[in-house]
Amino acid sequence: MSKIAKRHVGRRGQSPRPAKTIVGLYLELRAARVEPVIKAAERSGLLNEKDSRIGGRVSRKLIDQAKRRTGIETDTDLIEFALANIALEDRFAEVFKESRGKVDSDIKLGF
């Protein structure tokens, strides 16, 4: 597990082992969900400078549930992950709709 995943998915010990139990599988799935987003945000330069501060009042239940679902332990890392998710959101559905009718009907697709 990379340094990024360790930073964002718990600090209680070693990285998750290969899934032998449901808990082990769950930990791996959480890491697999968080790590790609953080890596993509780093590659995009979105995490280079920590020059801004954000604050707000939100439900403790919302925060706790989000932390459980992601495995992220700190509020700062949770906010960073949530914002990166939004900033990097793909436009697959929009692009797919825009491409409708643009493929030549004479193209053989192999079936």
N, C-alpha and C positions, 0 to 999 in steps of 0.2 A: 504494500500500500504506500502511496506517495506521501510526501510531507504535507501536501495540501489536504489530502483526505484525512490524515491524522489530525491536522489542525481543526478541521471542520466536523469530524465524526468522533467525538469523545476523546478524553484524555485519561481514561481510567486504566490504561495499561497497554498491552500489546495490541497490534492491529488484529482484526478478526482473522481467524484461521479458516481454512476451507470448510465450507458448510457441512457439518455432520449433524447439526440440530437445526430446528426451525429458527432458534435465536441466532445462530451463526449465519444462516442464510439471510435473515432479516438485516443483520449488521452489514453484510456484504452488499445487499441491494441498496441500503441507505447510502453507503459510500459510493456506489456506482452512480447514484443519482446526483450527489452533491459535487463530486470531484470533476466531472466533465464541464459543469457550468463554471466552476471556479477557474479551471485551466483555460477555458475559452475566454473568460473575462480577462485573465492575465495576458493571454496572447493578443487580445484586442487593445491592450494598454489601459483598460478601464480600472485596474487596481494599482497602477504605478504610484500615484500620489495620493496620500491620505491628507487632503487639504480642506476637507469640509466636515461639518458636523450636522447630524440630523437628530431630531428629538420629537417625541409626540406621545400622546396618551392613548394606549390601546388596552384591550382586554387581556388580563393575565391568562385567561383560559386559551385565548388565541395564541399567545406566545408559547405557552406550555405545550399545546397540541402541535404547533409547528416544530418545536424543538424535538418532541418525541418522534414525529414523522421523518425528520431529517437526520436526527442524531447530533445536531449542532447544539453545543452547550452554552455559548455566550450570546448575549443579545447583539453585540456588534457583528459577530460572524453570521448570525441569522439575518440581520438586516442586509449585510453585504451579499449573501446568497440570494435573498429575495429580490434585491435590486438588480443583480446580475442576471437573474432569470428573466426579468422584464426587459432589461436592456438588450439581451441577446436573443429574445424571442424570435423564432423563425416565422417567416411569412408563407409557409407551405400552402395553406389553404387559399390564400389570396393569389399566389403565383399560379397555383394549379387552376383556379377559375379563369385567370387571365389567359392561360394557354389553351383554353377550350377552342376547338375548331382551327387551331394553327398547325396541326400535323396533317401533312398531305395524305389524303385518303388512298393514294396509290402505293404508299409505302408498305412493304411486306414485313410484318412483325414476327414472322416465324410460326404462326399458328393459323 
